[in-house]
Amino acid sequence: MTRINILKTLLLLVLICASSAYAQPEKQYPTRPVTLVSPYPPGGGNDAVSRAIAQRLSISLGQTVLVENRAGANGLIAAEHVARAAPDGYTLLMGNNGTHGVNPSLYKKLPYDPLGDFAPVSQVGTAPNVLVVNPSLGVHSVGELVAYLKKHPGKATYGSTGMGSSQHMAGALFGNAFGVDMVHVPYKGSAPVLTDLLGGRIDMSFINIIAARPYIESGQLTALAVTSATRSQLMPDLPTIGETAKGYAVTVWIGIMAPRQTPKAIVDLLSTRIRTALEQPEMKAQLSAIGADPKGSSPDEFEAFIKAELKHGAEAVRISGATAE
């Protein structure tokens, strides 16, 4: 073999080895536990769905999928953490209409780019919030509540899980739809909202349906309507706010995202496994039990959805007049 042929052979071997090295992560993925970051404390809707899908993915991927709660700043802390994580498929975000809908218009300085820093994997589901009031308010329908608010402008208070949260936006859009004035009281999570609502320190909330359900069933809270465009499977007899104010709809959505430079092969694998899991009857039943409707999507479909949600979020923030540092 000539010297030139030897060099060509060596070069070819180097290229093959290099190609194999780059392909290796995708072929072997995952070789260790995967972390799914939830932007909210344990016990809320995002956390519940995160744990449900993590359980199914652990079986499908053959590796443990751990849920890590990084609560605070309406999802900014969790989103920034994942945006800065290694793009290897081992750190994922359960994003939502806060992290990738409202925040970009709510905050003057966002520590992440909702499109540039993330690779959308798949939407996971949608869920309504529920409008609940303290029974002492003495109202039992949206119409009665609106009449009360018009009679007592600027007096009634509603709690949310934070500035720019879906509960906050639901309240702001409610006020805009009915021409009523309410006082927004932000909290850090659903638990303190419920504590003060049950204690009569605030009057109402547009809160996560799962968090509120036990108190609705016990009669400690009065449920008036759900915020979504359609009725909830969990409480089908409860009307939507849109049945009173046509066009009103605030639906919470959640979906899994990876850091932007995550290899396409890993993103596609995760997307396929997520969508397969969402089609399983057991998974549908599990999500339905926690008030969520399963909804998977391809990475391209999810990216187009997020772009549309950013526009909807900007409009909601404009109507609410909310700002955050």
C-alpha positions in Angstrom: 0.0 0.0 0.0 1.4 3.4 -1.0 2.0 6.2 1.5 -0.9 8.2 -0.1 -3.3 5.3 0.2 -2.3 4.7 3.8 -3.0 8.4 4.6 -6.4 8.2 2.8 -7.2 5.1 4.8 -6.3 6.7 8.1 -8.3 9.8 7.2 -11.3 7.7 6.4 -11.0 5.9 9.8 -10.7 9.2 11.6 -13.9 10.5 9.9 -15.8 7.2 10.7 -14.7 7.4 14.3 -15.7 11.1 14.5 -19.0 10.4 13.0 -19.7 7.6 15.4 -18.7 9.7 18.3 -21.2 12.4 17.3 -23.9 9.9 16.7 -23.2 8.0 19.9 -25.2 10.2 22.4 -28.4 10.0 20.3 -28.1 6.2 19.8 -27.4 5.5 23.5 -29.7 8.2 25.0 -30.6 8.1 27.8 -27.9 6.4 29.7 -28.6 8.1 33.0 -31.6 9.8 34.8 -33.4 12.7 33.1 -34.6 15.7 35.0 -37.9 17.4 34.2 -38.0 20.8 35.8 -41.4 22.1 37.0 -41.6 25.9 37.5 -43.9 25.7 40.5 -44.1 24.1 44.0 -45.3 20.6 44.6 -49.0 20.1 44.7 -50.1 22.3 41.8 -51.3 21.4 38.3 -48.0 21.7 36.6 -46.3 19.5 39.2 -49.1 16.9 39.0 -48.9 16.6 35.3 -45.1 16.6 35.4 -45.1 13.6 37.7 -47.7 11.8 35.7 -45.8 12.1 32.4 -42.4 11.5 34.1 -43.7 8.2 35.4 -44.7 7.1 31.9 -41.5 8.3 30.3 -39.4 6.4 32.9 -40.9 3.2 31.6 -40.7 4.2 28.0 -37.1 5.4 28.1 -35.8 2.7 30.4 -34.3 5.4 32.7 -35.7 7.3 35.7 -37.2 10.7 34.9 -37.1 12.9 38.0 -39.3 15.9 38.6 -37.4 18.9 40.1 -39.4 21.8 41.4 -37.7 25.2 40.9 -40.4 27.6 41.9 -40.4 31.4 41.8 -40.8 34.5 39.6 -43.7 33.0 37.6 -41.4 30.4 36.1 -38.4 32.6 35.3 -36.1 30.7 37.7 -36.9 27.3 36.2 -36.9 28.5 32.6 -33.5 30.2 32.9 -32.1 27.1 34.6 -33.1 24.9 31.7 -32.1 27.4 29.0 -28.6 27.4 30.4 -28.4 23.6 30.9 -26.3 21.4 28.7 -28.2 20.6 25.5 -28.0 16.9 25.9 -31.6 15.9 26.7 -31.0 15.3 30.4 -32.6 18.6 31.6 -36.1 19.4 30.4 -38.6 22.1 31.2 -42.4 21.6 31.7 -43.1 25.1 30.3 -46.5 26.7 30.1 -48.4 29.9 29.1 -46.6 31.7 31.9 -43.0 30.9 30.9 -43.7 31.0 27.2 -46.8 33.2 26.8 -47.0 36.0 29.3 -43.5 36.5 30.7 -41.9 37.9 27.6 -44.4 40.8 27.7 -44.6 41.1 31.5 -40.9 41.5 32.3 -38.8 44.2 30.9 -35.7 42.0 31.2 -36.2 38.4 30.6 -33.3 36.1 31.5 -34.1 33.8 28.6 -35.4 33.9 25.0 -38.6 31.9 24.8 -37.9 30.9 21.2 -34.2 31.2 20.8 -33.2 29.3 24.0 -35.5 26.4 23.7 -36.2 23.4 21.5 -40.0 22.6 21.8 -40.5 18.9 22.2 -44.2 18.3 22.6 -47.2 19.9 24.2 -48.6 17.7 27.0 -52.0 18.9 27.9 -54.4 21.7 28.7 -56.4 22.4 31.8 -58.9 25.0 33.1 -58.7 27.1 36.1 -61.9 27.4 38.2 -63.5 30.6 39.6 -64.1 30.0 43.2 -65.4 32.4 45.9 -65.6 32.3 49.7 -69.2 31.3 50.6 -69.4 34.4 52.8 -69.7 36.4 49.6 -73.1 34.9 49.1 -72.9 34.5 45.3 -73.7 31.3 43.4 -73.2 32.2 39.7 -71.1 34.4 37.5 -74.1 36.7 37.0 -74.5 37.2 40.8 -70.8 37.8 41.2 -70.7 40.4 38.5 -73.7 42.2 40.2 -71.9 42.1 43.5 -68.7 43.5 42.0 -70.5 46.3 40.3 -72.2 47.1 43.6 -68.8 47.1 45.4 -66.3 48.4 42.9 -62.6 48.0 43.9 -63.5 46.2 47.1 -63.4 42.5 46.2 -60.0 40.8 46.2 -58.8 37.8 44.1 -55.7 35.8 44.8 -53.3 34.3 42.2 -50.1 32.4 42.2 -48.2 35.5 41.1 -48.0 38.5 38.9 -48.5 37.3 35.3 -49.8 33.9 36.3 -52.7 32.3 34.5 -54.9 33.1 37.5 -53.8 36.8 37.3 -54.5 37.0 33.6 -57.9 35.2 34.1 -58.9 37.8 36.7 -57.7 40.7 34.6 -59.6 39.5 31.5 -62.7 38.8 33.6 -62.6 42.4 34.8 -62.2 43.6 31.2 -65.0 41.3 29.9 -67.6 42.4 32.5 -66.4 45.9 33.2 -65.8 45.3 36.9 -63.0 46.4 39.2 -61.2 43.9 41.5 -58.0 44.0 43.5 -55.3 41.5 42.6 -53.4 39.9 45.4 -50.4 37.8 44.2 -49.0 34.8 46.2 -46.2 32.3 45.8 -48.1 29.1 44.9 -51.7 27.7 45.2 -51.4 26.7 48.9 -51.2 30.2 50.4 -53.9 31.4 48.0 -56.2 28.7 49.3 -55.2 29.3 53.0 -56.3 33.0 52.7 -59.3 32.2 50.6 -60.6 29.6 53.1 -59.8 32.1 55.9 -61.8 34.8 54.3 -58.8 37.2 53.9 -59.4 37.3 50.1 -62.8 36.9 48.4 -62.1 34.7 45.3 -59.6 33.2 43.0 -59.3 31.8 39.4 -57.3 28.9 40.8 -56.1 25.4 39.6 -59.1 23.1 39.5 -57.3 20.2 41.2 -56.0 22.3 44.1 -59.5 23.7 44.7 -61.6 20.5 44.1 -61.5 19.1 47.6 -62.7 22.4 49.1 -65.4 22.7 46.5 -66.7 19.2 47.3 -66.6 19.9 51.0 -68.5 23.1 50.6 -65.7 25.3 51.9 -65.5 27.1 48.6 -68.2 27.9 46.0 -67.3 27.1 42.4 -68.9 29.4 39.8 -67.4 28.5 36.5 -64.3 27.3 34.7 -62.0 29.6 32.7 -61.5 27.4 29.6 -63.5 27.6 26.3 -65.1 24.2 27.0 -66.4 22.6 30.2 -64.1 20.5 32.3 -64.3 16.7 32.3 -63.6 16.8 36.0 -66.7 19.0 36.8 -68.9 18.8 33.7 -71.9 20.5 35.4 -69.9 23.7 36.0 -70.4 26.3 33.2 -67.6 28.2 31.5 -67.2 31.9 32.0 -67.6 32.2 28.3 -71.2 31.0 28.5 -71.9 34.4 30.2 -69.3 36.5 28.4 -68.9 35.3 24.8 -65.3 34.9 23.7 -63.8 34.7 27.2 -61.3 31.8 27.5 -58.2 31.4 29.5 -56.8 27.8 29.2 -53.7 26.7 30.9 -51.4 24.7 28.6 -48.2 22.8 29.5 -45.5 21.3 27.3 -42.0 19.9 27.5 -39.0 21.8 26.1 -35.3 21.2 25.9 -32.3 23.6 25.6 -32.2 24.9 22.0 -29.1 23.0 20.8 -30.3 19.6 21.9 -29.7 17.2 19.1 -32.7 16.8 16.8 -32.6 13.0 17.2 -33.1 13.3 21.0 -35.9 15.9 20.6 -37.7 13.7 18.1 -37.3 10.6 20.3 -38.7 12.4 23.3 -41.5 13.9 21.3 -42.5 10.5 19.9 -42.4 8.8 23.4 -44.4 11.6 24.9 -47.1 11.5 22.3 -47.3 7.7 22.6 -47.6 7.9 26.3 -50.5 10.5 26.0 -52.4 8.0 23.8 -52.4 5.3 26.4 -55.8 4.8 28.1 -54.2 4.7 31.5 -52.4 8.0 30.9 -55.6 9.7 29.7 -57.4 8.5 32.8 -54.6 9.7 35.0 -54.5 13.2 33.5 -58.3 13.4 33.4 -58.3 12.6 37.2 -56.1 15.7 37.8 -58.2 17.9 35.5 -56.0 17.9 32.4 -56.8 17.0 28.8 -53.9 15.2 27.1 -52.6 17.0 23.9 -49.4 16.0 22.2 -47.7 17.6 19.3 -44.7 17.4 17.0 -41.8 19.8 17.7 -42.7 21.9 14.7 -46.4 22.0 15.8 -45.4 23.0 19.3 -43.1 25.8 18.1 -45.9 27.3 16.0 -48.2 27.0 19.0 -45.8 28.9 21.2 -45.4 31.7 18.7 -49.2 32.1 18.7 -49.3 32.0 22.5 -46.7 34.8 22.7 -49.1 37.0 20.8 -52.0 36.0 23.1 -49.9 36.6 26.1 -48.9 40.1 25.0 -52.6 41.0 24.5 -53.5 39.7 28.0 -50.7 41.7 29.6 -51.8 44.8 27.7 -55.4 44.4 29.0 -54.2 43.7 32.5 -51.8 46.6 32.6 -49.4 44.3 34.6 -45.7 44.9 34.8 -42.9 43.1 36.6 -39.2 43.8 37.1 
